Structures are given as C-alpha cells and as structure tokens.
C-alpha cells in the first residue's frame, strides 16, 4: 500500500467546509506541497469561498460532484464539524472517497467526521484532547498521541499536530529521508516558549480555564455525537437484518 518515488503521480484531497480550522490543513498543506509528483485538491460542496473559523477565506478548486481519484483523503477539523457530522451528503462523499483512497486521514476533530461516516471504527485514532471522549463514544479506540497510524488510517491530534501528521504521511508515502528533508526545509524545530501544550503538562489553573471556556461548545457537540451514535447503531442493526434475510 505504501507509495514510493516510482509512482508517476499522487493525488491528495483536502476536504473543506465552513468554519474549518485553517491550521489543521495549512500546516499539512505546506508539507504536501513539497512532495514530488503530487497534486493537491481543495474539495468542497461548491466552488464558493470557504471561511475558516477565524475569518480567513479559501477558494476550493474541486467540488464533491466532480472529484478526482484520490490516493489520500484528508479531513481537517474545526467548529464546522458540528453541522457536517449530521450532513448525509457530506458523509456519503467521505464514504465514497474512502472506498478508493490508499490512505484515509484526518487532523484534530476531522477524525469525528471520519467516525461519523463509519470510517474509523475498528481502528486506533486520535483527535484534539478535548474530543478524545467524543471519538470514543463513536466506537473508536482512542490514543492520546500526536500522530496515530493504524493500517491505512492516519490521524493527527489537535491543530498544530497537523505538521507532525504531514511529515508522518510523507514518510509513509516517500520514505523517512524525504520527510526529513521537508522538515529541515520548513525548519520545523519546535521549541515552545511554554510547556503548556497538553493537558498533561499545562498548569492546573490554565487547564481549568481552557476546559471551562469550551464547556458549552463541548456539550453541544456531545449531543450531536450521541445522535450520530444512535444513527450508526440503527444503520448497523438494519444491515445485520438484511444480511440475515439474504
């Protein structure tokens, strides 16, 4: 399944939606853009501008109705996932693309979208630390790591983990030497000024503040996830009944 330098071309599809978190995909994009013989696609339901959760605007270049054949399906996260977790057309698009993609991937809460489409159950995966419990609710074995690789599922943690994810995928596709060259080229040499980038290392007061600030948002998302879980269970029961009847 691993792609190597002899592959004539590689296609990576980045799925966009309103209120996406831009760093979830622009970090990996910077890595992907330096891969040889690789075509990047910004996919959305229409070609209308997509505004991120912080106000940056991006122009898709391909619609869901006319997608290319994708080697890599990549889904970022952000506040906009709430609506998309219950959008049948959006989830059907992910399911259809996943059938042919070599790798099915995500960063941050994009993993919740993959799980809502039934594409992560049975795999180990990660997401933003605030949503690990929600991903587990969707029947996924969660792992609190920057990048998790399980067969052809590759998931990255929250937001800035997208660069780590991009480099990990580059190594899978073209080998570690290529990934290391890209890392050096973009001078990815993290030296954060504070050791508060995870709930395990952040000061207790900071963790309490951040958790409290997102509590209402998380509760709304939890209710959405619960509805999605019910829908997935109903679909699985219907499929089981159909199999018994056939």
C-alpha positions as CSV (number, residue, x, y, z in Angstrom):
1,X,0.0,0.0,0.0
2,X,3.0,2.3,0.5
3,X,3.6,4.7,-2.4
4,X,7.2,5.3,-3.4
5,X,9.2,7.5,-5.7
6,X,8.4,5.4,-8.7
7,X,4.7,6.4,-8.6
8,X,4.1,8.7,-11.5
9,X,1.6,10.9,-9.7
10,X,-0.1,11.1,-6.3
11,X,-3.4,12.9,-5.5
12,X,-4.3,14.3,-2.1
13,X,-7.8,15.6,-1.5
14,X,-8.3,18.1,1.4
15,X,-11.9,18.3,2.4
16,X,-13.1,21.9,3.3
17,X,-16.2,23.1,4.9
18,X,-17.4,26.4,6.5
19,X,-15.8,27.1,9.9
20,X,-12.9,24.8,9.3
21,X,-9.8,25.5,11.4
22,X,-7.3,26.7,8.8
23,X,-4.1,25.5,10.6
24,X,-5.5,22.0,10.6
25,X,-4.9,21.8,6.9
26,X,-2.5,24.6,6.0
27,X,0.2,23.0,8.2
28,X,0.0,19.7,6.3
29,X,-0.5,21.5,3.0
30,X,2.9,23.1,3.4
31,X,4.4,19.6,3.8
32,X,2.3,18.1,1.0
33,X,3.2,20.9,-1.5
34,X,6.8,19.8,-1.3
35,X,6.2,16.1,-2.2
36,X,7.3,15.1,-5.7
37,X,4.7,14.3,-8.4
38,X,1.8,15.2,-6.1
39,X,-1.4,17.1,-6.9
40,X,-3.3,18.8,-4.1
41,X,-7.0,19.4,-4.3
42,X,-9.1,21.6,-2.1
43,X,-12.5,19.9,-2.1
44,X,-15.8,21.4,-1.1
45,X,-19.5,21.1,-1.9
46,X,-19.3,24.2,-4.2
47,X,-16.6,26.5,-5.5
48,X,-17.8,29.3,-3.3
49,X,-15.2,30.8,-0.9
50,X,-14.8,28.9,2.4
51,X,-14.4,31.0,5.5
52,X,-12.4,29.5,8.4
53,X,-13.4,29.7,12.0
54,X,-11.0,32.7,12.4
55,X,-12.1,34.5,9.3
56,X,-9.5,33.5,6.7
57,X,-11.1,32.7,3.3
58,X,-10.0,29.9,0.9
59,X,-11.1,29.0,-2.6
60,X,-11.8,25.4,-3.3
61,X,-10.7,24.1,-6.7
62,X,-12.8,21.0,-7.0
63,X,-16.4,20.1,-5.9
64,X,-17.7,17.0,-4.4
65,X,-19.7,16.4,-7.6
66,X,-16.5,16.2,-9.7
67,X,-13.7,14.8,-7.5
68,X,-10.6,13.3,-8.9
69,X,-9.5,9.8,-8.0
70,X,-7.8,10.3,-4.6
71,X,-4.8,8.4,-3.2
72,X,-5.2,10.3,0.1
73,X,-8.4,11.5,1.7
74,X,-7.7,14.2,4.3
75,X,-10.2,15.7,6.6
76,X,-9.4,18.7,8.9
77,X,-11.5,19.8,11.9
78,X,-12.9,22.9,13.4
79,X,-16.2,24.2,14.7
80,X,-17.8,23.5,11.4
81,X,-17.7,19.8,12.0
82,X,-20.9,20.1,14.1
83,X,-23.1,20.6,11.1
84,X,-21.2,18.1,8.9
85,X,-21.5,15.2,11.4
86,X,-25.2,15.2,10.6
87,X,-25.0,16.1,6.9
88,X,-25.8,12.9,4.9
89,X,-24.4,14.2,1.6
90,X,-21.1,15.2,3.2
91,X,-20.8,11.9,5.0
92,X,-21.7,9.9,1.8
93,X,-18.9,11.8,0.0
94,X,-16.4,10.7,2.6
95,X,-17.6,7.1,2.4
96,X,-17.4,7.1,-1.4
97,X,-13.9,8.5,-1.5
98,X,-12.7,6.2,1.2
99,X,-13.5,3.2,-1.0
100,X,-10.8,4.0,-3.4
101,X,-8.3,6.0,-1.3
102,X,-5.0,4.4,-0.3
103,X,-5.0,6.4,2.9
104,X,-7.9,7.8,5.0
105,X,-6.6,10.6,7.2
106,X,-7.6,13.5,9.5
107,X,-6.2,16.1,11.8
108,X,-7.8,17.4,15.0
109,X,-11.6,16.9,15.1
110,X,-11.7,15.8,11.5
111,X,-11.5,12.3,13.0
112,X,-15.0,12.8,14.4
113,X,-16.2,13.3,10.8
114,X,-14.5,10.2,9.7
115,X,-16.0,8.3,12.6
116,X,-19.5,9.7,11.9
117,X,-19.1,8.3,8.4
118,X,-18.2,4.9,9.9
119,X,-14.6,5.0,8.7
120,X,-12.7,4.8,11.9
121,X,-14.5,2.0,13.9
122,X,-12.1,-0.9,14.4
123,X,-9.1,1.4,14.2
124,X,-6.9,3.2,16.7
125,X,-7.1,7.0,16.2
126,X,-6.6,10.3,17.9
127,X,-8.0,13.8,17.9
128,X,-7.9,17.1,19.8
129,X,-7.5,16.3,23.5
130,X,-10.9,17.9,24.3
131,X,-12.7,15.5,22.0
132,X,-11.0,12.2,22.7
133,X,-14.0,11.1,24.8
134,X,-16.3,12.0,21.9
135,X,-14.3,10.0,19.5
136,X,-14.5,7.1,21.9
137,X,-18.3,7.5,22.0
138,X,-18.3,6.8,18.3
139,X,-16.8,3.4,18.8
140,X,-13.1,4.3,18.1
141,X,-10.1,3.1,20.1
142,X,-8.6,6.4,21.1
143,X,-4.9,7.1,21.7
144,X,-3.6,10.4,23.1
145,X,-0.7,10.8,20.7
146,X,0.4,13.5,18.2
147,X,0.0,11.0,15.3
148,X,-1.6,7.6,15.2
149,X,-1.0,5.2,12.3
150,X,-3.2,2.1,12.1
151,X,-3.0,0.3,8.7
152,X,-4.2,3.0,6.2
153,X,-5.8,5.2,8.8
154,X,-3.6,8.1,9.9
155,X,-4.9,10.7,12.3
156,X,-3.3,13.7,13.9
157,X,-4.0,15.4,17.2
158,X,-5.1,18.9,17.7
159,X,-4.4,21.8,15.3
160,X,-0.6,22.1,15.4
161,X,-0.2,18.3,15.2
162,X,-1.1,18.7,11.6
163,X,2.6,19.4,10.7
164,X,3.6,16.2,12.5
165,X,0.9,14.4,10.7
166,X,2.0,15.8,7.4
167,X,5.6,14.6,7.9
168,X,4.4,11.2,9.1
169,X,2.4,10.8,6.0
170,X,5.3,12.0,3.8
171,X,7.4,9.3,5.4
172,X,4.8,6.7,4.7
173,X,4.5,7.8,1.1
174,X,8.1,8.5,0.1
175,X,10.3,7.4,3.0
176,X,11.9,9.0,6.0
177,X,14.7,10.7,4.1
178,X,12.1,12.7,2.1
179,X,10.2,13.6,5.2
180,X,13.3,14.7,7.0
181,X,14.4,16.9,4.0
182,X,11.0,18.6,4.1
183,X,11.2,19.1,7.9
184,X,14.6,20.7,7.5
185,X,13.4,22.8,4.6
186,X,10.5,24.3,6.6
187,X,12.7,24.5,9.7
188,X,10.2,22.5,11.8
189,X,12.1,22.6,15.0
190,X,9.6,23.2,17.8
191,X,10.8,25.0,20.9
192,X,7.6,26.3,22.5
193,X,8.1,29.1,25.0
194,X,5.8,27.4,27.5
195,X,5.3,23.7,28.5
196,X,1.5,24.0,28.4
197,X,0.7,22.4,25.1
198,X,-1.1,19.4,26.5
199,X,-3.4,18.8,29.5
200,X,-0.7,16.6,31.0
201,X,1.8,19.5,31.2
202,X,-0.3,22.6,31.4
203,X,-0.6,24.3,34.8
204,X,-3.8,23.3,36.6
205,X,-5.2,26.8,36.5
206,X,-4.7,27.0,32.8
207,X,-6.2,23.6,32.2
208,X,-9.3,24.6,34.3
209,X,-9.6,27.9,32.4
210,X,-9.5,26.3,28.9
211,X,-11.7,23.4,29.9
212,X,-14.3,25.8,31.3
213,X,-14.2,28.1,28.3
214,X,-15.1,25.3,25.9
215,X,-17.6,23.5,28.1
216,X,-20.7,24.8,26.4
217,X,-19.3,24.1,22.9
218,X,-18.3,20.6,24.0
219,X,-21.7,19.9,25.4
220,X,-23.4,20.8,22.2
221,X,-21.0,18.6,20.3
222,X,-21.6,15.8,22.7
223,X,-25.3,15.9,22.0
224,X,-24.6,15.8,18.3
225,X,-22.3,12.8,18.7
226,X,-24.9,11.0,20.7
227,X,-27.4,11.4,17.9
228,X,-24.8,10.2,15.4
229,X,-24.1,7.2,17.6
230,X,-27.8,6.3,17.5
231,X,-27.9,6.7,13.8
232,X,-24.9,4.4,13.3
233,X,-26.4,1.8,15.6
234,X,-29.7,1.9,13.7
235,X,-27.8,1.5,10.4
236,X,-25.8,-1.4,11.7
237,X,-28.9,-3.2,13.0
238,X,-30.7,-2.7,9.6
239,X,-27.6,-4.0,7.8
240,X,-27.5,-7.1,10.1
241,X,-31.2,-7.8,9.5
242,X,-30.6,-7.5,5.7
243,X,-27.7,-9.9,5.9
244,X,-29.8,-12.5,7.8
245,X,-32.6,-12.2,5.3
246,X,-30.4,-12.6,2.3
